[in-house]
Amino acid sequence: MKRILFASLLAVLAILLISGCDDRNPTDTSTSLSISTNRDTLHVGSSINTCDIQAAITKDGNAIEGAQVNFTTTMGSIFASGISNIYGIAETTFWYDGTETGIATIRASYSGMEDELHIYIVDENPFILEIWAAPDTIYLGSGQYSTDVHVHLTDRDNVPLQNQSITMAASDGFITPNVVTNTSGYAEAVYIFSGNEEGEIEISATYMGDTAYNIIQIYELDIINLEVWAIPDTIYMGTSANSSEIYAQLTDAYANPITDVQVSFTTNIGSIFHYVNTNDNGIANSTFWYSERPDIHAVIIANYHGIADNVVVTILEDQPQIIFLQADPLLIYADNDPDTYSLITTRVVDSAGSPAAGLVVSFTTTIGYMQQPYAETDEEGYATSRLQENGIYGVATVYVNCENDQSQIDVHILQ
């Protein structure tokens, strides 16, 4: 009996020794899975309603490529799976367009392993934060590598939030790191691109933990043609014709219009609308106006990412013109009758073609006399006087003068 017991103990001991020498682990603990997100909070009703989700898979510290990772969520929606890239990262997107608050638990699973994180769905932001760049395109080789970045901050009732500090960031290049809103809720930063390749630059503004995003496009500069002209190219002081429409047309190397891009206008004198977008024909239409002094030239420059062209608008003093002169009748008799006369009517307009009221018109004649040597134009630009005969017959030439313009008409006085 003792021999049997001793043999049994030896067998148990042998089994224990063998198992102790087997270093195999039925559960592979060298593979790891971790999940992360670019934002852990979404606001109900916000235009930003998505989160980027990433799951990183490694084995012995090395990335696992081509592995399928499954994703689930307890709230909202998510793409159910993603394949890991060469960095071992599998990506998906979570979005929420509901109206209830809560906590969305996002789980990633791979080969029996799981990891999770939480997305907090909270009440809508008490503020609205916007960011944009103007212009939002930078062209390589143009020499213009900076643009203005604008931020606007209001409450939900569109009341500006002033004196608020906003943190700025860009995915590449330089941007003013911090800005403060003014009384209208606006703030402005400067972005400077320092690269040499096409692509997209993500710009962002962060306020109280919430971030607004936008994009600046980086393109190679194609062949672009810019043509500028003015209609009219001469304007007149003191008239309704004291402005000019300025046109700038952008076309590519194949004469195709370049649409919906911003052209800037500047002028050495006067005023002009500075920023205008091109229409479907590639034309940006601005307006120039001036009302200070005549006999001067305005040089107006249109600029598109360093490509510029100019047009000259001449500014002159108003030059009234006599556009109508009539004698009624054209024939009278030299009978010394006070009721025998010819009514001389003239009309004067300004350089814009509008009636010139309140101007003095002079009337003279070679035979007979003018009952009113001077008359003032009425609201329609008309002035009248009578040519009276004085017993002398012949051809009476009546001269009419207004400012620097003159006209004449003949009246026959018969015996």
Secondary structure, 3 states (H helix, E strand, C coil): CHHHHHHHHHHHHHHHHHHHHCCCCCCCCCEEEEEEECCCEEECCCCCCEEEEEEEEEECCEECCCCEEEEEECCCEECCEEECCCCCEEEEEEECCCCCCEEEEEEEEECCEEEEEEEEEECCCCEEEEEEEECCEEEECCCCCEEEEEEEEEECCCCECCCCEEEEEECCCEECCEEECCCCCEEEEEEECCCCCCEEEEEEEEECCEEEEEEEEEEECCCEEEEEEEECCEEECCCCCCEEEEEEEEEECCCCECCCCEEEEEECCCEECCEEECCCCCEEEEEEECCCCCCEEEEEEEEECCEEEEEEEEEECCCCEEEEEEEECCEEECCCCCCCEEEEEEEEECCCCCECCCCEEEEEECCCEECCCEEECCCCCEEEEEEECCCCCEEEEEEEEECCEEEEEEEEEEC
